[in-house]
């Protein structure tokens, strides 16, 4: 069996800005129309599947699924398009497959759906979810180098080949369970992820009624591109300037963590919709929706509520006051109104508060210096003009970046040397210190309070050393630094802080990278992927290769930039490790230790397994790393580390 990939794509909820995606498209005909804008999020319910290459395009369900769906088609554009034009469930997957075949001329895939907990026909874009899933399967199996926006584009183009009148915000489910701000200006679509300031609890309920989405869209589209009466002018106003005002405040309340204000804004958005848009279509009278919105028994549980998707009597969303209130609301809706529901939460990007630095080892390559001083204590002149051990520079960078707990992994026999550094100076020496040096001593004592030591009794490789800190990590994301490097930022933000902020944007295991010339590629672990952002600093990784040959790198590992230049990216020496990495290390180490006591464990294999199962990102910090682990490199570092600071400050 060839390579298999596991996939999950959630449904999506439009929190604010419904209808503005297609309305904004009419700016290509009438520049007086205001651009569209919406806040969309993936939800926790979705479609789970595994995929593998195949001669044909096949969609089926696993034996665990209650459905017995099976459909196959030759990877032929004409046959796939014919199926897409028929409409129905399989038309969506055929539409995407036909678009992929046209653009990339690849073979087929077999997609086996293993679980589906996404309600159908409920305004949560189950059709877009399956389209994104198909695009992602082709992308990962054939290395098509599409980033998230590329997968969204392929899903949209595929769905447009069906009779469905899909909106351009539906494919935001490609981002996963996180809110996305989308702007629609003519044919241009721009999107960016939003940070969330606190936990928001939503309840989504099926109104157990019906609506005619096609009629709603047909009635509202009469207002575009040019309004001919007062009702049509109000539609353009509501989906234009009114919507932009609501969206700007919604972004603010989400990012500042203000659920009360966001709930009131949901009420305001619904009132605006009812006043200015609903009169245009009888389908939007929505008596069931409004009976729920005005139910006094619901009010104690929520901050606000509004319709979902195209509105009408389909689905309603509530912003609950908390987890307990959400459960009470669900019970009431089901028992008293016969309306099933589900919850989803938006949570703040998990901040990194812990860091790990492996330091165990003799330092053979810088012997005999290490006969008297540990490698991590080798001195460097810092930018403040103070001569410091390299470790202290690392620790100060971590504290400055907001790290609260630090784990140093050392040899069992090395504790005395670290105690000698961190223990307070005898009073007779403290009294002799000048003021600036006394501040350094106080800093060392403060840092000591944040340090936990973990002992590596056996030298079983870098991955094994990291694995020993799994209890310290405690399922939280942690920053990992290499103990024989120091880092210098080219900006006012430390490299540590940069990578921590990048993690907030992606929420996945993250590896910092640096571009290296092709001649040095065989000495490093090299990562390949596609850029996710315009600044080309965040990359979705699709391949990791440890010390490849330059010929292999030239063929498979080069990454193009906006100028069309090919670059190669090696690990920079800072990582954000998630719980998945420690779980993978645990699995690999325990499996090997049962059969081979002398095996060494690297980190790369665990990272690559996590990349394959869950996804992984790479980040290009604005800075430079300096090696202290080799004599020649240390000599260069001693000069360049300080002078680099000096030149930058000048």
C-alpha positions in Angstrom: 0.0 0.0 0.0 1.3 3.5 -0.9 1.3 6.6 1.2 -1.9 7.4 3.2 -2.9 10.8 4.6 -5.4 11.4 7.4 -7.7 14.3 6.9 -10.2 16.4 8.9 -12.1 19.4 7.5 -14.6 21.1 9.7 -17.9 22.8 8.7 -18.0 26.5 8.8 -20.2 29.1 10.6 -20.6 32.7 9.3 -20.7 34.7 12.5 -21.2 38.0 10.8 -21.4 39.2 7.2 -23.7 36.7 5.5 -24.4 37.5 1.8 -21.7 40.1 1.6 -19.4 37.7 -0.3 -21.5 37.6 -3.5 -22.6 41.2 -3.0 -19.0 42.5 -2.9 -18.4 40.7 -6.2 -20.7 43.2 -8.0 -18.1 45.9 -7.5 -16.6 44.8 -10.9 -19.8 46.3 -12.4 -20.5 49.1 -10.0 -17.7 50.7 -8.1 -20.2 52.5 -5.9 -21.0 49.3 -4.1 -19.1 48.8 -0.8 -16.8 45.8 -0.5 -18.1 42.8 1.3 -16.6 41.6 4.6 -17.4 38.6 6.8 -16.1 36.8 9.9 -16.2 33.0 9.4 -15.0 30.2 11.5 -14.6 26.5 11.2 -16.5 24.5 13.9 -15.6 21.4 15.8 -17.9 19.2 13.7 -16.7 18.1 10.3 -15.6 15.2 8.0 -12.8 12.7 8.9 -11.2 10.6 6.1 -8.0 8.9 4.9 -6.8 9.1 1.4 -4.3 7.3 -0.9 -3.3 7.4 -4.5 -5.4 5.4 -6.9 -5.8 4.9 -10.7 -9.4 6.2 -10.4 -11.2 8.8 -8.3 -13.0 6.9 -5.6 -15.2 8.1 -2.7 -16.4 5.6 -0.2 -17.1 5.0 3.5 -15.3 2.9 6.0 -17.0 -0.2 7.5 -17.6 1.8 10.8 -19.8 4.3 9.0 -23.6 3.6 8.9 -23.8 4.8 5.3 -22.7 2.6 2.5 -21.7 5.3 0.0 -19.5 4.3 -2.9 -18.7 6.2 -6.1 -15.9 5.9 -8.6 -15.0 7.6 -11.8 -12.1 7.5 -14.3 -9.7 10.5 -13.8 -11.1 11.9 -17.0 -12.1 15.6 -17.2 -15.2 15.0 -19.4 -16.5 12.2 -17.2 -15.9 14.1 -13.9 -17.5 17.3 -15.3 -20.6 15.2 -16.4 -21.0 14.0 -12.9 -20.5 17.5 -11.5 -23.2 19.0 -13.7 -25.8 16.4 -12.4 -26.0 18.0 -8.9 -26.2 16.0 -5.7 -23.6 15.0 -3.1 -21.1 13.4 -5.5 -21.2 16.4 -7.9 -19.1 18.4 -5.4 -16.3 15.9 -5.2 -16.4 15.4 -9.0 -16.2 19.1 -9.6 -13.1 19.5 -7.5 -11.5 16.4 -9.0 -12.1 17.8 -12.5 -10.6 21.1 -11.6 -7.5 19.4 -10.2 -7.2 17.2 -13.3 -7.4 20.3 -15.6 -4.8 22.3 -13.7 -2.3 19.6 -12.5 -3.0 16.5 -14.7 -2.5 14.1 -11.8 -3.8 10.6 -11.2 -6.6 9.6 -9.0 -7.2 9.3 -5.3 -9.3 7.0 -3.1 -10.9 8.8 -0.2 -12.5 6.8 2.6 -14.7 8.7 5.0 -14.3 7.3 8.5 -16.5 9.7 10.4 -18.9 12.6 9.7 -20.5 14.5 12.5 -21.3 17.7 10.4 -25.1 18.3 10.0 -26.1 18.5 6.4 -28.2 21.3 4.9 -27.9 23.4 8.0 -26.1 26.5 6.8 -22.7 25.1 8.0 -21.3 24.4 4.5 -21.0 20.6 4.4 -20.6 20.9 0.7 -17.6 23.2 1.1 -16.1 20.9 3.7 -16.1 17.9 1.3 -14.7 20.1 -1.5 -11.8 21.3 0.7 -11.2 17.7 1.8 -10.9 16.5 -1.8 -8.6 19.4 -2.7 -6.4 18.7 0.4 -6.2 15.0 -0.5 -4.9 15.7 -4.0 -2.6 18.4 -2.6 -0.9 16.2 0.0 -0.7 13.0 -2.0 0.7 14.6 -5.2 2.6 17.4 -3.5 0.8 20.1 -5.5 2.3 22.9 -3.3 -1.0 24.6 -2.6 -1.2 26.6 0.6 -4.4 27.1 2.6 -5.6 29.8 0.2 -4.8 27.5 -2.8 -6.9 24.7 -1.3 -9.7 27.2 -0.8 -9.5 28.3 -4.4 -9.5 24.7 -5.7 -12.5 23.9 -3.6 -14.4 27.0 -4.8 -13.6 26.4 -8.4 -14.7 22.8 -8.1 -18.0 23.7 -6.4 -18.6 26.3 -9.1 -18.7 23.5 -11.6 -21.8 22.1 -9.9 -25.4 23.6 -10.0 -24.7 24.9 -6.4 -24.8 28.6 -5.9 -22.0 28.5 -3.3 -20.7 31.6 -1.7 -17.0 32.6 -1.6 -16.8 32.5 2.2 -17.8 28.8 2.5 -14.3 27.5 1.9 -12.9 29.3 5.0 -13.3 25.9 6.7 -9.9 25.2 5.2 -8.4 27.2 8.0 -9.7 24.8 10.7 -11.4 25.8 13.9 -10.4 29.4 14.1 -12.0 32.7 13.1 -11.1 34.3 9.7 -11.7 37.8 8.5 -12.6 37.7 4.8 -12.9 40.7 2.5 -14.6 40.6 -1.0 -13.7 43.3 -3.5 -14.9 42.3 -7.0 -13.1 39.1 -7.9 -10.5 39.6 -5.2 -10.8 37.7 -1.9 -8.5 38.5 1.0 -8.4 36.5 4.3 -6.5 36.6 7.5 -6.9 34.7 10.8 -8.1 36.5 13.9 -6.8 36.2 17.4 -9.3 35.5 20.1 -9.0 37.2 23.5 -11.0 34.8 25.6 -13.2 31.7 25.3 -16.4 32.1 23.4 -19.2 29.5 23.7 -21.6 29.0 20.8 -24.7 26.9 20.5 -25.9 26.1 17.0 -29.5 24.8 16.7 -31.5 23.2 13.9 -34.8 25.1 13.7 -36.5 21.9 12.4 -38.2 23.9 9.7 -37.3 24.7 6.1 -36.2 27.5 3.8 -35.6 28.0 0.1 -32.0 29.3 -0.2 -32.2 29.6 -4.0 -35.2 31.9 -3.7 -33.5 34.0 -1.0 -30.4 34.5 -3.2 -32.5 35.2 -6.3 -34.6 37.8 -4.5 -31.7 39.6 -2.9 -29.5 39.6 -6.0 -32.1 41.8 -7.8 -30.5 44.7 -5.9 -27.3 44.3 -7.8 -25.3 45.7 -9.5 -27.6 48.8 -9.5 -30.5 49.4 -7.0 -33.7 50.6 -8.7 -35.9 51.2 -5.6 -35.8 51.9 -1.9 -35.8 48.2 -0.9 -32.9 47.5 -3.1 -31.0 50.5 -1.9 -31.5 49.4 1.7 -30.1 45.9 0.8 -26.9 47.5 -0.6 -26.7 49.7 2.5 -27.1 46.8 4.9 -24.6 44.5 3.1 -22.3 47.5 2.5 -21.5 50.3 5.0 -23.7 48.8 7.8 -21.9 45.5 7.5 -18.5 47.0 7.5 -19.3 48.9 10.8 -20.5 45.7 12.4 -17.5 43.7 11.2 -15.0 46.3 12.5 -16.5 46.2 16.0 -16.8 42.4 15.9 -13.1 42.0 15.2 -12.4 44.3 18.1 -14.6 42.4 20.6 -13.3 39.0 19.5 -9.6 40.0 19.8 -10.2 41.9 23.1 -12.2 39.0 24.5 -15.5 40.8 25.1 -18.4 38.2 24.7 -21.0 40.5 26.2 -20.4 43.2 23.6 -20.2 40.7 20.8 -23.6 39.2 21.8 -25.2 42.6 21.7 -23.6 43.1 18.3 -25.2 39.9 17.1 -28.6 41.3 18.1 -27.8 44.5 16.3 -26.8 42.6 13.1 -30.0 40.6 13.2 -32.1 43.7 13.7 -30.4 45.4 10.7 -31.0 42.3 8.6 -34.7 42.2 9.5 -35.2 45.9 8.9 -33.3 46.4 5.6 -32.9 43.0 3.9 -35.8 40.7 5.0 -38.5 42.8 3.3 -37.0 41.8 -0.1 -37.9 38.1 0.2 -40.9 36.3 1.7 -38.5 33.4 2.7 -36.8 35.8 5.2 -40.0 36.4 7.3 -38.7 33.3 9.1 -41.4 32.9 11.8 -39.6 30.0 13.5 -36.3 31.8 13.7 -37.9 34.9 15.2 -39.9 32.9 17.7 -36.7 31.5 19.0 -34.8 34.8 19.0 -37.6 36.4 21.1 -38.1 33.4 23.5 -37.8 34.9 27.0 -36.8 31.5 28.4 -33.6 31.6 26.4 -32.5 35.1 27.4 -30.8 34.1 30.8 -28.4 31.8 29.0 -27.1 34.0 26.2 -25.4 37.3 25.3 -27.0 37.4 21.9 -28.3 35.4 18.9 -28.8 35.6 15.1 -29.6 33.6 12.1 -27.1 31.5 10.2 -26.0 31.4 6.6 -28.5 32.8 4.2 -30.8 33.3 7.2 -34.4 32.1 7.1 -35.9 29.2 9.0 -32.8 27.0 8.8 -30.4 27.3 11.7 -29.8 29.7 14.6 -26.6 30.6 16.5 -26.4 31.7 20.1 -23.5 33.1 22.0 -23.9 31.5 25.4 -22.7 33.1 28.7 -20.6 30.1 29.6 -20.2 26.3 29.3 -22.9 25.7 31.9 -25.4 28.0 30.3 -24.7 26.4 26.9 -25.7 23.0 28.3 -28.8 24.5 29.9 -29.8 26.1 26.6 -29.3 22.8 24.7 -31.5 21.0 27.1 -34.2 23.6 26.8 -34.1 23.7 23.0 -34.4 19.9 22.7 -37.0 19.3 25.5 -39.3 22.3 25.0 -38.9 23.1 21.3 -37.7 19.8 19.8 -34.6 21.4 18.3 -31.3 19.4 18.3 -28.2 21.5 18.7 -24.4 21.3 19.2 -21.8 23.5 20.8 -18.5 24.8 19.7 -16.0 27.0 21.3 -13.5 29.6 20.1 -10.4 29.7 22.4 -7.5 32.1 22.6 -4.3 30.9 20.9 -2.5 29.0 23.6 0.4 31.2 24.9 3.8 29.6 25.4 4.9 29.8 29.0 7.5 27.0 29.1 10.8 26.4 27.5 13.3 23.5 27.3 17.0 23.6 26.7 18.9 20.2 26.5 22.4 20.7 27.9 23.6 17.2 28.8 26.9 16.1 27.2 30.6 16.6 27.6 31.3 19.0 24.7 34.0 16.9 23.0 34.4 19.2 20.0 35.4 22.1 22.2 37.7 20.1 24.5 39.9 20.8 26.5 38.0 24.0 27.3 35.2 21.8 28.6 37.5 20.2 31.1 37.1 23.3 33.2 33.9 24.9 32.0 30.7 23.4 30.5 30.1 24.3 26.9 26.9 26.3 27.7 29.0 28.5 30.1 31.5 29.6 27.4 31.6 33.4 27.6 30.3 35.9 25.0 30.2 39.6 25.0 26.5 40.6 24.9 25.1 43.7 23.4 24.9 45.4 26.8 28.7 45.2 27.0 28.6 42.5 29.8 30.6 39.3 29.4 28.2 36.5 30.0 28.0 32.7 29.8 26.1 31.7 26.6 23.4 30.0 28.7 22.6 33.3 30.5 22.1 35.0 27.2 19.6 32.3 26.2 17.8 32.5 29.5 17.5 36.3 29.4 16.0 36.1 26.0 13.4 33.6 27.2 12.5 35.8 30.2 12.2 38.8 28.0 9.9 36.9 25.6 7.5 36.0 28.5 8.6 32.5 29.4 7.7 31.6 33.0 9.2 28.1 33.5 12.4 26.7 32.0 13.6 23.1 32.0 17.3 22.4 31.7 18.1 18.9 30.7 21.5 18.0 32.2 23.6 14.9 33.0 23.0 13.4 36.4 26.6 14.2 37.5 26.5 17.9 36.3 24.2 19.4 38.9 27.1 20.8 41.0 28.4 22.9 38.1 24.9 24.5 37.6 24.5 25.0 41.3 27.8 26.9 41.4 26.5 29.3 38.7 23.0 29.8 40.0 23.6 29.8 43.8 24.0 33.3 45.3 27.5 34.7 45.7 29.0 34.7 49.2 28.4 38.1 50.8 32.1 39.0 50.7 32.0 38.8 46.9 28.6 40.5 46.5 29.9 43.5 48.3 32.7 44.0 45.8 30.5 44.0 42.7 29.9 47.3 40.9 26.3 48.3 40.4 25.9 46.9 36.9 27.4 43.6 37.8 25.3 43.4 41.0 22.2 43.7 38.7 23.4 40.7 36.8 23.8 38.7 40.0 20.2 39.6 41.0 19.0 38.6 37.5 20.7 35.2 37.8 19.0 34.7 41.2 15.6 35.6 39.8 16.0 33.2 36.8 17.0 30.4 39.1 13.5 30.5 40.6 12.0 29.6 37.2 14.3 26.6 36.5 13.5 22.9 36.7 16.3 20.4 36.2 15.7 17.1 34.4 18.5 14.5 34.4 19.5 12.4 31.4 21.1 9.3 32.9 21.7 7.7 29.5 22.9 9.4 26.3 20.3 8.1 23.8 20.1 11.0 21.4 18.5 14.4 21.1 15.0 13.1 20.8 15.4 11.1 24.0 16.6 14.1 25.9 13.6 16.1 24.8 11.3 13.2 25.7 12.6 13.3 29.3 10.9 16.7 29.7 7.4 15.4 28.8 6.1 15.7 32.4 7.4 19.3 32.6 5.6 20.1 29.3 2.4 18.6 30.7 0.6 18.7 27.3 1.3 22.4 26.9 3.1 23.9 23.9 6.8 24.5 24.8 9.6 26.4 23.2 12.7 24.2 22.6 16.2 25.8 22.2 19.4 24.2 21.3 22.0 24.6 24.0 25.0 25.2 21.7 23.5 28.2 19.8 22.8 31.8 20.7 20.5 34.0 18.7 20.4 37.6 17.6 17.4 39.4 16.2 17.7 41.9 13.4 14.7 43.8 14.8 13.6 45.0 18.2 11.8 41.6 18.8 13.8 38.7 19.9 13.9 35.5 17.8 12.2 33.7 20.7 9.3 36.2 20.8 9.0 36.0 17.0 8.5 32.3 16.9 6.1 32.4 19.9 4.0 34.9 18.0 4.1 32.7 14.8 2.8 29.8 16.9 -0.3 31.9 17.9 -1.0 32.3 14.2 -0.8 28.6 13.2 -1.5 26.7 16.5 0.6 23.7 15.3 4.0 22.3 15.9 6.5 24.9 14.5 10.1 24.7 13.4 12.2 27.9 12.9 14.2 27.9 9.7 17.0 29.8 7.9 17.9 29.7 4.3 21.2 28.1 3.5 23.3 27.8 0.2 23.0 24.5 -1.7 26.6 23.7 -0.8 25.6 23.4 2.9 22.4 21.5 2.4 24.0 18.0 3.1 24.9 19.2 6.6 21.4 20.1 7.8 17.8 18.9 8.1 16.0 20.5 5.2 12.3 21.5 5.1 10.1 22.0 2.1 6.7 23.5 1.9 4.5 26.4 0.6 4.3 29.9 2.0 1.1 30.7 3.8 1.6 34.5 4.0 2.5 37.4 1.7 5.7 38.2 3.7 6.9 34.6 3.1 7.8 34.0 6.7 5.2 31.2 7.6 5.4 28.0 5.6 3.2 24.9 5.7 5.7 22.0 5.7 5.1 19.1 3.4 8.5 17.4 3.6 11.5 17.0 6.0 14.7 15.4 4.9 17.7 14.9 7.2 21.0 15.8 5.5 19.9 15.2 1.8 22.4 15.1 -1.1 22.6 18.4 -3.1 21.2 16.5 -6.1 18.1 15.4 -4.2 17.6 18.8 -2.7 17.8 20.5 -6.2 15.1 18.2 -7.4 12.7 18.0 -4.5 13.5 20.6 -1.7 13.9 24.0 -3.4 11.3 26.6 -2.4 10.4 29.4 -4.7 10.1 33.0 -3.4 8.0 35.8 -5.0 10.9 36.7 -7.3 11.1 33.1 -8.6 14.4 32.4 -6.9 14.9 29.0 -5.4 16.0 28.7 -1.8 16.7 25.9 0.7 15.7 26.1 4.3 17.4 24.4 7.2 16.4 24.2 10.9 17.3 27.4 12.8 17.5 25.8 16.2 14.2 26.9 17.9 11.0 24.9 17.9 7.5 25.0 19.4 6.7 21.4 20.4 3.0 20.4 21.0 1.7 17.5 22.9 1.6 15.5 19.6 5.4 15.6 19.4 5.9 14.2 23.0 3.2 11.5 22.3 5.1 10.5 19.1 8.4 10.4 20.9 6.9 8.3 23.6 5.5 5.8 21.1 8.8 5.6 19.2 11.0 5.3 22.2 8.9 2.7 24.1 8.6 0.6 20.9 12.3 0.6 20.2 13.3 0.1 23.8 11.4 -3.2 23.8 13.8 -4.6 21.2 17.0 -2.5 21.2 18.5 -1.0 24.3 21.3 0.7 22.4 19.2 2.7 20.0 19.5 6.5 19.8 16.5 8.6 19.1 16.4 11.7 17.0 13.8 14.5 17.0 13.4 14.7 13.3 11.6 11.4 12.9 9.0 12.4 15.5 8.5 15.8 13.9 8.0 14.2 10.5 5.4 11.8 11.9 3.6 14.7 13.5 3.8 16.6 10.2 2.2 13.7 8.4 -0.6 13.2 10.9 -1.5 16.7 12.1 0.4 19.2 10.0 3.4 21.3 10.8 4.6 24.8 10.1 8.0 26.4 9.6 8.8 30.1 10.5 11.6 32.3 9.1 12.6 34.6 11.9 14.3 37.9 11.2 17.5 37.1 12.9 20.7 35.0 13.0 21.9 32.0 15.0 25.5 31.7 16.3 27.2 28.3 17.0 29.3 27.8 20.1 29.7 24.1 19.7 32.7 24.1 17.3 36.1 25.8 17.9 36.1 27.8 14.6 32.4 28.6 14.9 32.9 29.8 18.5 35.8 32.1 17.5 33.6 33.6 14.8 30.6 33.9 17.2 32.7 35.7 19.8 33.4 38.5 17.3 30.2 38.6 15.2 27.7 38.2 18.1 28.6 41.5 19.7 29.6 43.4 16.6 26.3 42.4 15.0 24.4 43.9 17.8 26.6 47.0 17.6 26.2 47.4 13.9 22.4 47.0 14.2 22.1 49.5 17.0 24.2 52.0 15.0 
